[in-house]
Amino acid sequence: MKVLIPTPLLSYTQEREVEASGATLMELLADLDRQYPGLRFRVIDEQDRMRPHMRFFVNNEQVFDISHSLHPTDSVILVQALSGG
């Protein structure tokens, strides 16, 4: 399925849009990490929880559970919040 990558993570993929597969968001992230080593750790912590600055959207709806089911035709968007001041 199509996955849109946020600008701060382009150093891993070199592309804004990539292809990955998985029956759940967790499996999708594992596939992304196989293709782009290190990417998963930037979005998921050591306890397999979404990092606070990350947002996940499936078919333009925000998802809060990494066990969320996915279909091959879904579109996934990873969004990284920026902070500072």
C-alpha positions as a Markdown table, in Angstrom:
| # | Residue | x | y | z |
|---|---|---|---|---|
| 1 | Met | 0.0 | 0.0 | 0.0 |
| 2 | Lys | 1.0 | 3.6 | -0.4 |
| 3 | Val | 2.7 | 5.3 | 2.6 |
| 4 | Leu | 3.4 | 9.0 | 2.7 |
| 5 | Ile | 6.6 | 9.8 | 4.7 |
| 6 | Pro | 7.0 | 13.1 | 6.6 |
| 7 | Thr | 9.8 | 15.4 | 5.7 |
| 8 | Pro | 11.9 | 14.8 | 8.8 |
| 9 | Leu | 12.1 | 11.1 | 7.9 |
| 10 | Leu | 13.0 | 11.5 | 4.3 |
| 11 | Ser | 16.7 | 10.8 | 5.2 |
| 12 | Tyr | 15.6 | 7.1 | 5.6 |
| 13 | Thr | 13.5 | 6.7 | 2.4 |
| 14 | Gln | 14.8 | 9.4 | 0.1 |
| 15 | Glu | 11.2 | 9.4 | -1.2 |
| 16 | Arg | 8.0 | 11.1 | -0.1 |
| 17 | Glu | 5.8 | 8.2 | -1.1 |
| 18 | Val | 6.8 | 4.5 | -0.6 |
| 19 | Glu | 5.2 | 1.1 | -0.9 |
| 20 | Ala | 4.9 | -1.3 | 2.1 |
| 21 | Ser | 2.6 | -4.1 | 3.2 |
| 22 | Gly | 1.1 | -5.5 | 6.4 |
| 23 | Ala | -2.2 | -6.7 | 7.8 |
| 24 | Thr | -1.8 | -4.2 | 10.7 |
| 25 | Leu | -0.1 | -0.9 | 11.2 |
| 26 | Met | 2.5 | -2.7 | 13.3 |
| 27 | Glu | 3.3 | -5.1 | 10.4 |
| 28 | Leu | 3.4 | -2.2 | 8.0 |
| 29 | Leu | 6.0 | -0.4 | 10.2 |
| 30 | Ala | 8.0 | -3.7 | 10.4 |
| 31 | Asp | 8.0 | -3.9 | 6.6 |
| 32 | Leu | 9.0 | -0.2 | 6.3 |
| 33 | Asp | 11.9 | -0.9 | 8.8 |
| 34 | Arg | 13.0 | -3.9 | 6.7 |
| 35 | Gln | 13.2 | -1.6 | 3.6 |
| 36 | Tyr | 14.5 | 1.4 | 5.5 |
| 37 | Pro | 16.4 | 0.3 | 8.6 |
| 38 | Gly | 15.9 | 2.6 | 11.6 |
| 39 | Leu | 12.7 | 4.2 | 10.4 |
| 40 | Arg | 10.4 | 2.2 | 12.8 |
| 41 | Phe | 12.4 | 3.3 | 15.9 |
| 42 | Arg | 11.7 | 7.0 | 15.0 |
| 43 | Val | 7.9 | 6.4 | 15.1 |
| 44 | Ile | 7.5 | 3.6 | 17.7 |
| 45 | Asp | 9.2 | 3.4 | 21.1 |
| 46 | Glu | 10.8 | 0.4 | 22.9 |
| 47 | Gln | 7.4 | -0.6 | 24.3 |
| 48 | Asp | 5.8 | -0.7 | 20.9 |
| 49 | Arg | 3.9 | 2.5 | 21.5 |
| 50 | Met | 3.5 | 5.4 | 19.1 |
| 51 | Arg | 5.9 | 8.2 | 19.9 |
| 52 | Pro | 4.1 | 11.3 | 21.2 |
| 53 | His | 5.2 | 13.4 | 18.3 |
| 54 | Met | 3.9 | 11.0 | 15.7 |
| 55 | Arg | 0.4 | 10.8 | 14.1 |
| 56 | Phe | -0.9 | 8.0 | 11.9 |
| 57 | Phe | -3.7 | 8.4 | 9.4 |
| 58 | Val | -5.3 | 5.5 | 7.5 |
| 59 | Asn | -7.5 | 6.6 | 4.6 |
| 60 | Asn | -7.3 | 10.2 | 6.0 |
| 61 | Glu | -8.6 | 9.2 | 9.5 |
| 62 | Gln | -6.4 | 9.4 | 12.5 |
| 63 | Val | -5.5 | 6.0 | 14.1 |
| 64 | Phe | -4.3 | 5.6 | 17.7 |
| 65 | Asp | -3.8 | 1.9 | 17.8 |
| 66 | Ile | -0.8 | 0.2 | 16.1 |
| 67 | Ser | -2.8 | -3.0 | 15.9 |
| 68 | His | -5.3 | -1.3 | 13.6 |
| 69 | Ser | -6.2 | -3.6 | 10.6 |
| 70 | Leu | -5.1 | -2.6 | 7.2 |
| 71 | His | -6.1 | -3.6 | 3.7 |
| 72 | Pro | -3.9 | -3.6 | 0.6 |
| 73 | Thr | -5.8 | -0.7 | -0.9 |
| 74 | Asp | -5.5 | 1.6 | 2.1 |
| 75 | Ser | -3.4 | 4.8 | 2.2 |
| 76 | Val | -1.3 | 5.5 | 5.2 |
| 77 | Ile | 0.1 | 8.9 | 6.1 |
| 78 | Leu | 2.8 | 9.3 | 8.8 |
| 79 | Val | 2.9 | 12.8 | 10.3 |
| 80 | Gln | 5.6 | 14.1 | 12.6 |
| 81 | Ala | 4.6 | 17.1 | 14.7 |
| 82 | Leu | 7.2 | 19.8 | 15.0 |
| 83 | Ser | 7.8 | 21.7 | 18.2 |
| 84 | Gly | 9.9 | 24.5 | 19.3 |
| 85 | Gly | 9.7 | 28.1 | 20.0 |
